[in-house]
Amino acid sequence: MEDYILAVANKDIMDMAKRAFDLVNSKLIGHGERVAHIMYRLLKETGSFSPLEIRNLLILSVLHDIGAYKMEEIDRMLAFDTKNVRNHSIYGYLFFHSFTFLSKTAPVVLFHHSHWSALRQMKDIPGPIRQAAQLLHLADRVDIYIQNPRYKNGNQELIEKLKDAGDEVFSPEIINLASGMDFFLTEEAWKKENREFEMAMEAVPLTEQEKESVLKMLIYAIDFRSPYTVTHTIVATVISQVLAERLCEDYEEIRDVYWGAMLHDLGKIGIPMEILEFPGKLSSQDMKIMKDHVTLTGYILGDSVSQSVREIALRHHEKLDGSGYPRGLSAKELNTPQRIVAVADVVSALTGVRSYKGAFPKEKTRAILTEMARKGFLDVQIVAYMTKEFDVIMERVQEKTGPALKAYGQLQSRYEALSSFMEEKRWIP
């Protein structure tokens, strides 16, 4: 599966990441990107970070709040003086540490709300990590200040607020650094800084494996929000790949099916948890919101992926008779790769545990698939192959879901351990 390379640039990856993060909560729109820009200015001002370190820290900055999805904590995060914001810091750290190439730098996310009074006691944490965590904390607070209409006295008031916190919150070096900067840029200065920021992001190109790891972290960050969706994307992707290898004509189609399946549910990051985990039939209003995940996926993908991958991802709920969503496309408008992912998505839903149902057994799943094909919803040929080779295909699925379930269990265990430890040590307020 790792052989299927998604041909995208650094900018494409980060654009998708920024758009995904914007959907976490409406109150956080633009926050990650703005913080990353402030972080860039701070990193540049220190003069102590290499181009590679700057690029990596900017990626972390854009997605520093990726672990946030609980409304009550988000409200606390948006206060200038934060309290009880451990959850998103720990989850964000674990996502980066477990799934990306940034594992060594990930503690910056873990400690981005930590006060200097705690950080200076962490002698086993490397100095550059503590410094970067402080810089990210500062960038985060600067953006919260600038966006709050209560604060109207500009840069001078901001600096005074930072100084008032003393060395309890920020180190003297960080305060001195901030004191010499103006965080309120003119339009011309902003344009210049934006060009420099983009150059810094592209200065050290990401490898294909690095780009893939960031995308997969986004996917896991969505799937791992609920025990009911942990393996959904993996199951749908494996089934899609197997079917594509049998029914598609060439490597490019198989690759596009793989990535279309991988990315098909990115938009669920913007769907409230109470809807995703509702233990019963959704109301018509909530179902409309649920269906919006396809449109949100389209927003995240933008034009950062090929048209083929984009259309595969966005058409997994279309039906051959035109009764699907979001566009009500008909059979003549749906090609084989798109039909494959539609079948795989249904199989994943039927065989998976949900808040409103248990996993359906083999024969019930096959019967439902056959009936959907008979009614003209799903492709007859694809369903026939799926039902015929059900055992073989699901054996492949089991091989791939095992590691994901293990990773989920480990992540939850590490979260509990870290949360207890950091509460005891008071390392995050």
Summary of the structure (lengths in Angstrom):
residues: 429
radius of gyration: 23.1
end to end distance: 41.6
largest distance: 71.3
contacts: 1400
relative contact order: 0.11
helix: 68%
strand: 1%
